Amino acid sequence: MRVLYLYDNYPSYRKDFFYLLSKKLKDIGHQFSFYYGREKNNASRQETESEFSIRSFQIIGKQIGGITFKYYKGFKKAFKEAKPDIVVLQFHVVVLTYWWAFFYLKRHHIPYVIWDCNYTRDTLGGRTVKLRKVLVEYTYKNAAACITYGSVFKDYLLRLGRKSEEVFVAQNTINIESIISKRSAVCSNRLFDHPIRFLYVGALLDRKYVESAVYAISNLIKQGYDVYFDIVGDGPEKDKISNAIQTSNTVDRIIMHGAKHGQDVKAFFEKDDVFLLPGTGGLAINEAMAYSMPIISTVGDDTVVDLIEGNGYLLKNFGDVNEIGKALKFFLDSPESSKIEMANKSYRIIKEKASLDNMVNQHLNAILYVNSLCKKL
């Protein structure tokens, strides 16, 4: 069986996932290929991985009516030559290549699997959102199976009429097994008998609402709480957030550190106490939980809801200063024993629900399920 994954990019945090999945498929006699779009280094190219075939395609974009439509140069020929038996893809309405692939698969009776979280940014206009909903639901209903980032999307698919056995929850994650194996001993015995340091790690974008977190924490500081806030990341909202810190007169308590990577960002996860996500996002939560950090977060991209269960506080709204402040107080006013239990629960939950191995196995189960359907035809 030839399995082909079609993805919109190839981020570094996905490499371990694709490597492990390809290895497991190879072990049971199946071939794995990975195709993705690439904005940089214009020419499409064949790349090399030790376990699987990978190919990238130059993304060509054209703006029509305020929307940028895209296609992958050279994709059609390569896709036909690959002759996949099953295709797994994250469908993007504005990528015309995906529509071509969708109708090609239907015409040649090749089954496909949708892999998605179904999260839609609220920056899209009303009519655009409605049209996108109609189009993506059409692809969901025609898929042989669906792989979801979490339970929220699974529930949505069940309401659309998909059967439970056709939907596989592969909790979206990173290689937390690697993080756990390399973290310091202090993470296993967190104590909170000191001034609490809250941590945000991620891009500084408007939809992340870091500025709201700054105002919420500055309010606590004014109320006499002994807290700090480390902001690790960079982005277009940097100056706006810096101005908020200056205005609130908390430059000694709320510190912007810029973008950090590798050991530098690891140090923050190990020494800080609580991870705070006031806006969109998701995978940074997984990383924080692998370091046994309690979590105060929104639903993010709808995947975080599966990871908050007694290990912190789930915010209902994005960027609500009052709600964030209430959640922070909830943690700060909790007894030391409760804080320690939140840390321990974060670790247990991430190991049980969102290990990389679990994510890979759910993808494998979906592929084998579809393959079993093909054999019955």
HELIX and SHEET records of a PDB file:
HELIX    1   1 SER A   12  ARG A   14  5                                   3    
HELIX    2   2 LYS A   15  ASP A   27  1                                  13    
HELIX    3   3 PHE A   75  ALA A   82  1                                   8    
HELIX    4   4 LEU A   96  ARG A  107  1                                  12    
HELIX    5   5 GLY A  126  ASN A  142  1                                  17    
HELIX    6   6 SER A  151  LEU A  160  1                                  10    
HELIX    7   7 SER A  164  GLU A  166  5                                   3    
HELIX    8   8 ILE A  176  LYS A  182  1                                   7    
HELIX    9   9 ALA A  185  ASN A  189  5                                   5    
HELIX   10  10 ASP A  206  LYS A  208  5                                   3    
HELIX   11  11 VAL A  210  LYS A  222  1                                  13    
HELIX   12  12 LYS A  238  THR A  247  1                                  10    
HELIX   13  13 GLN A  263  LYS A  271  1                                   9    
HELIX   14  14 LEU A  283  ALA A  290  1                                   8    
HELIX   15  15 VAL A  304  ASP A  306  5                                   3    
HELIX   16  16 VAL A  321  LEU A  332  1                                  12    
HELIX   17  17 GLU A  336  LYS A  353  1                                  18    
HELIX   18  18 LEU A  356  LYS A  376  1                                  21    
SHEET    1   A 8 ARG A  45  THR A  48  0                                        
SHEET    2   A 8 SER A  53  ILE A  64 -1                                        
SHEET    3   A 8 GLN A  31  ARG A  38  1                                        
SHEET    4   A 8 ARG A   2  TYR A   7  1                                        
SHEET    5   A 8 ILE A  86  LEU A  89  1                                        
SHEET    6   A 8 TYR A 112  ASP A 116  1                                        
SHEET    7   A 8 ALA A 145  THR A 148  1                                        
SHEET    8   A 8 VAL A 167  VAL A 169  1                                        
SHEET    1   B 3 ARG A  45  THR A  48  0                                        
SHEET    2   B 3 SER A  53  ILE A  64 -1                                        
SHEET    3   B 3 ILE A  67  TYR A  72 -1                                        
SHEET    1   C 6 ILE A 254  GLY A 258  0                                        
SHEET    2   C 6 VAL A 227  VAL A 232  1                                        
SHEET    3   C 6 ILE A 196  VAL A 201  1                                        
SHEET    4   C 6 VAL A 274  LEU A 277  1                                        
SHEET    5   C 6 ILE A 295  SER A 297  1                                        
SHEET    6   C 6 GLY A 312  LEU A 314  1                                        
END                                                                             
